[in-house]
Every structure is written in C-alpha cells, then in structure tokens.
C-alpha cells in the first residue's frame, strides 16, 4: 500500500513561514467568564458518542483582526511594525460579548463563535486600521468582510457540531460579558499536542485618549 501525503489541516499549512495573525487579546476577567460558559456546554458531552468539535485553548482567547498566514522571517519585522503603527492610531474601548452562533448558520457548522454587541463598531474600525497598514506594507487586501466575533470552536462539519452549536446558543442567550480592549498584538499559532497555542510576538498597548499610552500590562 502506497503511503499518501497528509493533507494540511488548514489552507497554507504546507507553505514555509510562521503562521501568524493580528488580534486583540481578551482581559482575564472576560476569559474567566467565557471559560465558565464553555465548560458548562462541554459538560453535556458529545451527542451520540460522535467526534467532538475542536474547542480553542481558552487561556488564549482573542479577537482576530487579520489573519496573515504563513509568513517568512524577513516579513515578521514588517508585521511587528504594522502592529505598533496600528496601536498608535487606536484607543482603548469597551465591548460586550453577547450571544452565540455558527459559520455557516445552518447545516453542519465549520466554526462556533460568541457574538460582539457593544463595541463591534470600534473593533471593526480597529481592524480597518490594521488592514490599511498591512496593505500599505505590501500585503494583499483582505477580500472577506470583517465580522466581529470570538471563535470558540472549530466544528469542521462533524455531525455533532449542529447540536453542540445549538447548546452553545442556548447557554449564551442571556450572555453579557464586558471586556476592555486595550492591546493588540502579532501572534504565532503553534500546533501539536492538542489545540493550537497562541504565542505573542509583539504586544502593544492602544494609545489612550489625550495621547498618553495605556499600560501594556
């Protein structure tokens, strides 16, 4: 029997470079609240004993502003500069994590997420600042519209995904988790031995009103 090459787990996984993205990390109190919600959903088990969705590492919860994908070393410093530039043009703001959903919304989902209510416009504006800086630095424009959300699981179309997604929506129906967004960073996604780990390569405080830098914490 001839060995078949393994298919990459994501588009571009077989390309050279470090898999990086730009995101706003959630503060610890918001992470704790989301963790409690997810643990309650997971306590219900996997329907019919099937394959579970791939839950993200809860200690690294973040709001993705732009996925860059495999990036060569000589471009990483440029990406770091983009983060610093975008942070200098942004301001801290508050948002509320509210409700849940899936992509796509019907059928077998590929991803499960929590929604953003208050603060969604500010998050989109920050993503726009990042996007313009990236394009100015030579990255191709993002073709997909920005949608403010917090990814909590990759469902990959498994049969159990729809039922787990419904359980998540029910648990999050009255969800109201406040979060202060005061930093953005360049993160590397590291795989192996479970869910991906997200290591910060550059983490910068958003500039406070009046030009006084917010603490990087």
C-alpha positions, -999 to +999 in steps of 0.1 A: +000+000+000+015+033-011+017+060+016-004+090+008+008+125+017-011+140+046-034+168+038-027+200+056-052+209+084-057+244+071-051+262+038-014+272+035-003+249+063+023+233+040+038+266+030+071+279+045+070+305+072+054+310+106+016+311+109+008+344+124-022+368+129-030+401+144-055+402+172-068+419+204-064+396+234-093+394+259-086+405+295-085+379+323-120+386+338-136+381+303-116+349+297-128+335+331-164+343+322-162+327+288-144+297+303-173+291+327-198+292+298-178+268+276-172+244+305-210+242+310-216+235+274-189+208+272-203+191+303-233+180+282-209+156+263-208+147+227-241+138+211-244+101+201-208+095+212-196+111+179-165+132+174-164+164+194-157+198+179-122+212+184-125+238+212-099+265+212-075+270+241-094+292+265-063+308+280-055+324+247-089+338+238-086+367+213-105+387+188-088+382+154-083+415+134-064+400+105-051+365+097-017+367+078-010+330+074+025+316+068+049+345+070+086+344+063+111+357+088+121+388+067+084+399+068+078+394+105+095+426+115+073+445+090+043+428+106+055+439+140+058+475+127+023+473+114+011+463+149+030+492+165+016+517+139-020+505+143-018+506+181-005+542+180-036+552+159-061+533+181-077+539+215-089+516+243-126+508+242-152+486+259-173+459+243-198+433+254-197+396+244-233+387+237-250+356+222-235+329+200-238+315+165-220+294+139-205+296+104-225+287+084-257+294+104-275+263+091-265+227+085-232+214+098-211+243+110-174+248+104-169+271+134-188+281+166-185+317+180-197+342+206-210+375+193-200+411+200-226+437+207-215+470+222-180+478+208-184+459+175-181+492+155-149+501+174-135+467+168-143+469+131-126+504+130-095+489+146-095+461+121-097+487+093-067+505+107-047+472+107-059+464+072-048+497+058-014+494+075-009+459+061-018+469+025+005+499+028+033+475+039+027+452+008+002+426+020-027+419-004-061+433+006-084+411+026-113+401+003-137+389+031-157+415+051-147+418+087-172+403+112-167+409+149-169+376+167-150+354+192-142+319+178-145+293+205-145+260+184-138+246+150-166+222+141-151+211+107-186+198+096-187+170+121-223+157+127-222+167+164-214+203+155-250+214+149-263+201+183-233+214+202-238+248+184-275+248+195-264+241+231-239+270+229-266+294+216-290+284+244-263+288+270-253+322+256-289+335+251-286+359+281-249+363+280-234+397+288-196+397+293-180+431+294-144+434+282-119+463+280-098+461+248-066+480+254-039+460+235-033+444+201-006+420+191+011+399+165+006+362+175+020+330+162-002+299+161+017+268+173+002+234+168+009+199+181-002+182+213-037+195+214-054+228+205-032+255+189-013+277+213-010+314+205+023+330+214+026+368+213+055+380+191+046+417+196+021+431+221+014+468+222-010+490+242-035+511+223-029+548+228-051+563+255-072+595+249-051+626+250-020+608+237-010+591+270+000+555+263-022+529+280-003+504+302+008+473+284+000+452+314 
